[in-house]
């Protein structure tokens, strides 16, 4: 535990329970960026080949995090929204085609599909309420449905979906499965092959504990050439670096989605953060996070007037616990919690708490004590 405390030396009194938004960096990510900045100041890009080694290692790490067949299936993108846009505006749509999403998606995984309406594409929103949301999603997949776009874990309530079941159901129906993995990747194990998904994407700044501005896009190898490209530049070419060559073609790998110069600063940080997750192991990360969520659930459930908006079924949980309190406006309670240095979020009609695997149990207990005290007033 001392090692983790050293990796996350947060200020005294801070209770950081907002990893579903933007996570703190581990110390090693800060040190990697500091070293990179120092090198850039003193010798510039003299050692650029070494930077490329880090970028290559990052692709390998992300491929392992997603259980992708190869690192060539991985593109480094600006964010989840960019990757979703690559899919939405890369596929060849016909008027009358349909897309299935849920009615609880973050705007990034709704707006991009609604933007296809001028092409005659219809977006079907399916309610996730009820005991079997997967059945409702698959039931909506009629003969005109080309794609299901779903978040692995819903951002507001933390509802975790049965991705293997959705993947199998979509495959049987000839529907492409596109997974917004941002609220699962780094919190729980993720497996693109088990989920049989066509596409998956996530940012690095939540559960992966990296910086904003760098994310991952997985595109199944047999579908890469089917996505029309809308961004072109030197970096996405098959023979990138051969600047005197006049003929060109897009890279055969997922690098075809990276048009220009890479975010090398972000790569240094994210590579370091992922090294910590790999050292701990995703099995242990998931186990420790489940303990924190259970601690929050038990503590909040014992408080009179508290309603949990998140599922209490461990199979439906990831790293989010959202609640509201009788007699309190959510915004007012949020402000009170912020004043007590509890970093959380106002989401989904309640207060969203999202610890990570390294969050000390005493931090959660302190948070519960503060909530209990506020509700007693």
C-alpha positions in Angstrom: 0.0 0.0 0.0 2.9 2.3 0.6 3.8 2.1 -3.0 0.4 3.2 -4.1 0.4 6.0 -1.6 3.7 7.2 -3.1 2.1 7.0 -6.6 -0.9 9.1 -5.5 0.4 11.7 -3.0 -2.8 13.7 -2.9 -3.1 16.7 -0.7 -4.2 16.3 2.9 -8.0 16.3 3.3 -8.8 15.6 -0.3 -11.3 12.9 -1.1 -11.0 12.2 -4.8 -14.0 10.2 -6.0 -14.3 11.5 -9.6 -12.4 9.0 -11.8 -15.4 8.7 -14.1 -14.7 12.3 -15.1 -11.0 13.2 -15.0 -8.6 11.1 -12.9 -5.4 12.2 -11.1 -2.2 11.0 -12.6 0.1 8.6 -10.8 3.5 10.0 -9.9 5.2 8.1 -12.6 3.2 9.8 -15.3 4.2 13.2 -13.9 7.8 12.2 -13.8 7.7 10.9 -17.4 6.2 14.3 -18.6 8.7 16.2 -16.5 11.6 14.3 -18.0 10.2 14.7 -21.5 9.8 18.5 -21.0 13.4 18.7 -19.6 14.7 16.8 -22.6 12.7 18.9 -25.0 14.2 22.1 -23.4 17.8 21.0 -23.4 18.3 18.8 -26.5 15.0 19.3 -28.5 14.1 16.3 -30.7 17.6 14.9 -30.9 16.4 11.6 -29.5 13.2 11.4 -31.5 13.7 7.7 -32.3 13.5 7.0 -28.6 10.2 8.9 -28.4 8.9 6.6 -31.2 9.8 3.6 -29.1 7.6 4.9 -26.3 4.8 5.5 -28.8 5.2 1.9 -30.1 5.2 0.6 -26.5 2.0 2.5 -25.8 0.3 0.8 -28.7 1.3 -2.6 -27.4 0.0 -1.7 -23.9 -3.3 -0.6 -25.3 -3.6 -3.7 -27.5 -3.2 -5.8 -24.3 -5.7 -3.7 -22.4 -8.3 -4.3 -25.1 -7.1 -7.9 -25.9 -6.8 -6.8 -29.5 -5.3 -9.4 -31.9 -2.4 -7.0 -32.7 -1.1 -3.5 -32.0 -1.8 -2.8 -35.7 -5.5 -2.8 -34.7 -4.9 0.2 -32.5 -5.0 3.9 -33.4 -4.0 6.7 -31.1 -6.7 9.4 -31.4 -7.5 12.7 -29.8 -10.5 11.4 -27.9 -13.5 9.1 -27.9 -15.6 11.5 -29.9 -13.0 11.5 -32.8 -13.0 7.8 -32.9 -16.8 7.6 -32.9 -16.8 10.1 -35.8 -14.4 7.9 -37.7 -17.0 5.2 -37.6 -20.1 7.3 -38.1 -18.7 9.2 -41.1 -16.6 6.3 -42.4 -19.3 3.7 -42.9 -21.3 3.8 -46.1 -24.9 4.5 -45.1 -28.1 4.2 -47.1 -31.3 6.1 -46.5 -33.5 4.0 -44.2 -30.5 2.4 -42.3 -31.0 2.4 -38.5 -28.7 2.6 -35.5 -29.6 1.3 -32.0 -28.3 3.2 -29.0 -29.6 3.5 -25.4 -31.5 6.4 -23.9 -28.8 6.9 -21.3 -25.7 7.6 -23.5 -23.3 10.4 -23.0 -23.8 13.1 -25.7 -20.7 11.9 -27.6 -22.3 8.5 -28.3 -25.6 10.1 -29.3 -24.9 13.3 -31.2 -22.5 11.7 -33.6 -25.2 9.2 -34.8 -28.0 11.9 -34.9 -25.7 13.9 -37.2 -26.3 11.2 -39.8 -30.0 12.0 -40.1 -29.5 14.2 -43.2 -28.4 11.0 -44.9 -31.7 9.3 -44.0 -30.2 7.3 -41.1 -32.6 6.8 -38.1 -31.4 6.5 -34.5 -33.4 4.2 -32.2 -33.1 5.0 -28.5 -33.8 2.0 -26.3 -34.6 2.2 -22.6 -32.3 0.4 -20.2 -34.8 0.3 -17.4 -35.9 -3.1 -16.4 -34.2 -6.4 -15.5 -33.0 -7.3 -19.0 -31.6 -4.3 -20.9 -29.7 -6.5 -23.3 -32.9 -8.2 -24.4 -34.4 -4.8 -25.1 -31.4 -3.6 -27.1 -31.3 -6.8 -29.2 -35.1 -6.7 -29.7 -34.7 -3.3 -31.3 -32.3 -4.8 -33.9 -34.7 -5.2 -36.9 -33.7 -5.8 -40.5 -32.8 -2.2 -41.1 -30.4 -1.9 -38.2 -26.7 -1.7 -39.3 -25.0 -0.9 -36.0 -25.5 -0.9 -32.3 -23.5 1.8 -30.5 -23.5 1.3 -26.7 -21.4 2.3 -23.7 -19.9 -0.6 -21.8 -20.8 1.3 -18.6 -23.3 4.1 -18.5 -21.7 7.3 -17.4 -24.5 8.5 -15.0 -25.6 5.5 -13.1 -22.7 3.2 -13.8 -24.9 0.5 -15.2 -22.6 -2.2 -16.7 -23.9 -4.1 -19.7 -23.4 -7.8 -20.6 -21.1 -7.2 -23.6 -20.5 -10.8 -24.5 -24.3 -11.3 -24.8 -24.7 -8.1 -26.9 -21.8 -9.2 -29.1 -23.2 -12.6 -29.8 -26.7 -11.2 -30.4 -25.4 -8.5 -32.8 -23.3 -11.1 -34.7 -26.3 -13.4 -35.1 -28.3 -10.4 -36.5 -25.6 -9.1 -38.8 -25.3 -5.9 -36.8 -22.0 -4.2 -36.1 -21.2 -3.6 -32.4 -19.5 -0.3 -31.5 -18.5 0.0 -27.9 -17.8 3.3 -26.1 -15.4 1.7 -23.5 -14.4 4.9 -21.6 -16.1 3.9 -18.4 -14.8 0.4 -18.3 -11.3 0.4 -19.8 -8.9 0.7 -16.8 -11.6 -0.2 -14.3 -12.4 -3.7 -15.4 -10.9 -6.1 -17.9 -11.9 -5.5 -21.5 -11.9 -8.0 -24.4 -12.8 -7.0 -27.9 -12.6 -10.6 -29.1 -14.9 -11.9 -26.4 -17.3 -9.1 -27.1 -17.1 -9.7 -30.9 -17.2 -5.9 -31.4 -16.4 -4.2 -34.7 -15.1 -1.0 -33.0 -14.2 0.2 -29.5 -12.9 3.5 -28.3 -11.9 5.3 -25.0 -10.1 8.3 -23.7 -7.1 8.0 -21.5 -8.1 10.5 -18.8 -10.5 8.5 -16.8 -9.8 5.0 -15.4 -6.6 4.8 -17.4 -5.3 7.8 -15.3 -3.7 9.6 -18.3 -4.0 13.1 -19.7 -6.8 14.5 -21.7 -6.2 14.7 -25.5 -5.1 11.1 -26.1 -7.3 8.1 -26.6 -7.5 4.7 -28.3 -9.5 3.5 -31.2 -9.8 -0.2 -32.0 -11.0 -1.1 -35.5 -11.4 -4.8 -36.4 -8.9 -5.5 -39.1 -11.4 -6.7 -41.8 -13.3 -3.4 -41.4 -10.5 -0.9 -41.6 -10.6 -0.5 -45.4 -14.4 -0.1 -45.2 -14.2 3.1 -43.3 -13.9 6.1 -45.6 -11.1 8.4 -44.6 -11.8 12.1 -44.1 -8.4 13.2 -42.6 -5.2 12.9 -44.6 -1.6 13.7 -43.8 2.0 12.4 -43.7 1.5 10.2 -40.6 -1.3 8.0 -42.0 0.6 6.9 -45.0 1.8 3.3 -45.5 5.3 4.7 -46.2 5.3 7.5 -43.6 8.7 9.1 -43.4 9.6 8.6 -47.0 9.0 12.2 -47.8 10.4 12.1 -51.4 7.9 9.5 -52.5 5.2 10.8 -54.8 2.8 7.9 -54.8 1.0 7.1 -51.6 -1.6 4.9 -50.0 -3.2 4.8 -46.5 -1.4 2.7 -44.0 -2.7 -0.9 -43.8 -2.7 -0.7 -40.1 -5.0 1.4 -37.8 -2.4 4.2 -38.2 -4.5 5.2 -41.3 -6.7 7.0 -38.8 -3.8 9.2 -37.5 -3.4 12.0 -40.0 -0.6 14.0 -38.5 2.0 14.5 -35.9 1.4 12.4 -32.7 0.6 13.7 -29.3 4.0 12.7 -28.0 3.6 14.5 -24.7 0.4 12.6 -24.0 2.0 9.4 -25.0 4.7 9.7 -22.4 2.1 10.2 -19.7 -0.3 7.5 -20.8 2.4 5.0 -21.3 3.6 5.5 -17.8 0.1 5.3 -16.3 -0.6 2.1 -18.1 2.6 0.6 -16.8 1.1 0.9 -13.3 -2.1 -0.8 -14.3 -0.1 -3.6 -15.9 2.1 -4.0 -12.8 -1.0 -4.2 -10.5 -2.9 -6.4 -13.0 -6.4 -5.8 -14.1 -7.7 -8.7 -12.0 -6.5 -7.0 -8.9 -7.6 -3.6 -10.1 -11.1 -4.8 -10.6 -11.2 -6.7 -7.3 -10.0 -3.7 -5.3 -12.4 -1.3 -7.1 -15.3 -3.7 -6.4 -14.4 -3.5 -2.7 -14.6 0.3 -2.8 -17.9 0.3 -4.5 -19.3 -2.2 -2.0 -18.1 0.0 0.8 -19.9 3.0 -0.7 -23.0 0.9 -1.4 -23.3 -0.5 2.1 -22.6 2.9 3.8 -25.1 4.9 1.7 -27.8 2.2 1.9 -27.7 2.4 5.7 -28.5 6.1 5.6 -32.2 7.1 6.0 -33.5 9.0 3.0 -30.8 8.0 0.6 -31.8 6.4 -2.7 -29.2 4.6 -4.8 -29.5 5.3 -8.5 -26.9 2.7 -9.3 -27.5 -1.0 -9.5 -26.7 -3.1 -6.3 -26.0 -6.2 -8.4 -22.2 -6.6 -8.5 -22.5 -7.9 -12.1 -24.0 -4.6 -13.1 -21.4 -2.5 -11.4 -18.1 -1.0 -12.5 -16.6 2.0 -10.7 -19.6 4.3 -10.2 -22.1 4.7 -7.4 -24.7 7.4 -7.8 -27.2 8.5 -5.1 -29.7 11.2 -4.1 -30.9 12.2 -0.7 -34.5 13.0 0.4 -34.9 16.7 1.3 -31.8 17.8 -0.6 -31.5 19.5 -4.0 -28.8 17.7 -5.8 -26.9 20.9 -6.7 -27.0 22.0 -3.1 -25.7 18.7 -1.8 -23.0 18.7 -4.5 -21.8 22.2 -3.4 -21.6 21.0 0.3 -19.6 18.0 -0.7 -17.2 20.1 -2.8 -16.8 22.4 0.2 -15.7 19.3 2.2 -13.0 18.5 -0.4 -15.0 15.6 -1.8 -14.4 15.6 -5.5 -17.4 14.1 -7.2 -19.9 14.9 -10.0 -23.5 16.0 -10.5 -24.8 13.3 -12.9 -27.9 11.4 -13.8 -30.2 13.1 -11.3 -27.9 12.6 -8.3 -24.4 12.7 -6.9 -21.9 10.4 -8.7 -19.0 9.0 -6.7 -16.3 7.1 -8.5 -13.3 5.8 -6.6 -10.5 3.8 -8.2 -8.6 0.7 -7.1 -6.0 2.8 -5.1 -8.5 4.9 -3.2 -7.9 4.2 0.5 -10.8 2.8 2.4 -10.5 5.5 5.0 -11.2 8.1 2.3 -14.4 6.4 1.5 -15.3 6.1 5.2 -14.6 9.9 5.6 -16.8 10.6 2.7 -19.6 8.5 4.2 -19.2 10.4 7.5 -19.5 13.7 5.8 -22.6 12.7 3.9 -24.1 11.2 7.0 -23.5 14.5 8.8 -25.0 16.6 6.1 -28.1 14.5 6.0 -28.5 14.8 9.7 -28.8 18.6 9.6 
